[in-house]
Amino acid sequence: MNDIESISMKGSGGSKMPHSHSTPAGVDGGSRTPPTTPRKAGKMLAVRVQMLDDTITMFQVQAKALGRVLFDQVCKQLHLLEADYFGLEYQEPNGTKYWLDLEKPVCRQVGLSLIDPILRFCVKFYTPDPAQLEEEFTRYLFCLQIKRDLAQGLLQCNDNTAALMASYIVQAECGDYVIEDYPDHTYLSTYKFVPHQDQELERRIMENHKKHAGQSPAEADLNLLETARRCELYGMKMHPAKDHEGVPLNLAVAHMGIVVFQNFTKINTFSWAKIRKISFKRKRFLIKLHPEGYGYYKDTVEFFFEGRNECKNFWKKCVENHGFFRCSVVKRVVRQKTRVLSRGSSFRYSGKTQKQIVEFVRDNYVKRQTFQRSNSFRQTSGGRALQGLEGGGYRGATPSSSLMGSSSISAHPLLPLGDPALETPALSLSCGSMTLDSPTTVTSVSMGGTIHRREDTATSFRTLTSIDVHSPATPSQVPVPRQMLAASQQRISSADIRR
C-alpha cells in the first residue's frame, strides 16, 4: 500500500456503508429524546494562554469545540483586528512545537493535556514588510514577539544589530535617555535582551539609546521591526533534519520559501517559484523542483526527520506559509465526513491571506483608542529601573481575566470576528494537496500529503485550488498602508546594521 500520507479511499458513488439498525451503546438514536430537551453542553476545558507580554489568561471552551472557537476568544479578548498573523502554539514533551489546528476539536489536538493545558499566543506569519501592518497595536505585538525571539536566542545576529534592536525596545518602553536617571549602563543590567549579555553590550545599547531622543513608542516599534526584518534569521523557526547522506541540518519556512541551515548558517533557499511540489512520506520530506533554468542536478530533494509527526508538522507549516503569503484568496470548503477508511492528510490553510487581511482592515478600519503598553520600566527613588518581563498587560475587555498584570487596553468596538459576510467558508480536502489556477476560487481535490502549484500566466494574482505549485517569483502585491506614521518613515542606514 502507498505510504504517502495523502491518499483517500472513498466508497463508490459516495453512498453510505450499511450498518445495523440497532443503536450502538452511547449513541443517541434520536427517537427517545423529545425535540425540546436541550442537549448537554459537554465537558468544559479550562485552557491557559500565555500572551506575548508573558501574562497568562484563562479561557473556557467545550472540549469538543474547534480550535477556532478558542482562537477567536483570544482575539476578541485582545480586540485584535489583524488576527491571522497570529496563532496558538503548544509544545509536546519531546520539545516539538505545533500550531493549534483551528479546524480540529481542541480535545483531539496532539499534546494537549485535558488536565492543565497551556498554549502560547505567538506571531505565526512574520511579514517581510512591517508597512503592511495597518494597526499600531499589531506592530506592538510583533515587537513583543521580536523581543522574545531575541532574548531566547531564536533571532541570532551580531552584537551591533542586537544592541540596536535592544535600544529601540528601551526607547519604546522607557522614553528618551536622561543622564540624571541613567548615569551609566547599569540601568540595563537587570533586563535580559540576549542570552549571553555582558557589560560591553549594555554600553552599546546605552549609546544607541541616546541617539533615539524624540522617538515616540510607535516610531521606535517600527524602527525595531525594520531592523529585525533585515536579519537573516528573522521569523525562522528551526526544525532538525538530515540530508540523504545523514548530515545534520535545520529546515525553516518563511514568506520566500523553504530555507536550509547548517549550524545556523544558511546554505540553501528553495523559493516558492522554484518548487513544483512538496510532500511527505513517513519521515521523508520531499521537495520537487523545476529543473529547467535552475541548474539543479536532480529535480527532487529529500530530507529526513526524526519521525513522521515531526515531518508532517513541518509540511503543514509549509502549506500554511505558502497559502498565506503566495495566494490572494484561500476559499474554505466544509469538510465532508466519511464512514469509510480515509488515508492521507486533509490539512489545508484555512485563514485569510496577507492580501485579504490588508484589504479587510482598510475596508473596516476604526481608529483604536490608546492602548496600555506593557510596563517593564518603573520609576524608583534612585531613577528608573527595570522590573523584568512580567509588566502590566496590554489586554482589555475584562481585567479580571488576567492572572498576572493589571493594565489593559481601552478598546473600541470592532466588527465581530465571526461576521459571515467577512469570513471565508471552511476549507477541506480529502487529501493533502493544493493547486493554483483559478483567479477567484480555491477548490479542493488532491492526491497525497502534497502541495502542488501550476502557473497561470493569464492571472495577475495567485489563487489556491488543488494540484501543482507554479507561480511567479514575486509575492502577492499588497498596497502600502495608509495609516503609517509620517515621522516613522525614517530609514535605517546600512551603517546601523553591520553584517
Number of C-alpha atoms within 10 A of each C-alpha: 3 10 12 19 22 26 21 19 14 15 13 8 6 9 10 11 10 7 7 6 7 7 11 9 7 6 7 10 12 9 7 7 11 8 9 6 7 8 8 6 9 11 12 13 20 17 22 17 23 18 23 24 25 20 21 22 20 15 16 12 18 17 19 16 20 20 21 18 16 22 21 17 15 22 18 18 18 20 24 20 23 19 20 20 21 19 20 24 19 20 16 12 7 7 8 13 17 20 20 23 23 21 20 15 18 24 18 16 17 15 16 18 14 15 9 10 14 20 20 19 22 20 23 18 19 20 20 18 12 22 20 20 23 21 20 20 23 19 20 22 21 25 25 21 21 25 22 21 19 22 20 15 13 19 21 20 19 11 18 17 20 23 25 23 29 27 26 27 24 25 26 23 19 20 19 17 20 13 10 10 15 16 11 12 16 14 17 20 14 11 19 18 26 22 12 10 14 10 12 12 21 22 16 18 26 23 16 22 24 15 13 19 13 13 18 16 20 19 23 25 27 26 23 25 24 18 22 26 17 14 18 15 20 22 24 20 16 18 20 18 23 17 16 11 8 10 11 16 22 21 23 20 26 24 21 19 19 20 18 19 20 14 9 15 12 15 11 12 16 15 16 24 20 22 24 23 24 26 27 29 20 17 17 22 23 19 20 18 23 18 15 9 7 10 9 12 8 10 15 16 15 15 23 25 23 13 12 16 14 21 24 22 16 21 22 24 19 22 23 22 22 24 27 26 23 29 25 25 25 28 23 22 16 11 14 8 8 15 11 13 9 17 20 24 24 25 23 25 26 22 25 25 24 26 20 18 22 19 15 16 16 14 9 12 15 14 12 16 10 12 16 16 21 24 21 18 19 13 11 10 7 9 14 16 21 20 13 12 17 15 21 19 25 24 30 22 15 11 17 12 15 19 13 17 20 18 19 20 21 15 18 14 9 15 13 13 16 11 9 9 7 12 15 17 15 16 21 22 25 25 26 33 32 33 26 29 27 18 18 15 16 23 22 23 18 26 23 28 26 33 30 26 26 20 17 17 12 9 12 12 22 30 27 30 27 26 25 23 28 24 24 16 12 10 18 18 13 14 11 14 16 10 15 19 13 8 10 15 12 11 9 12 8 9 7 12 20 10 13
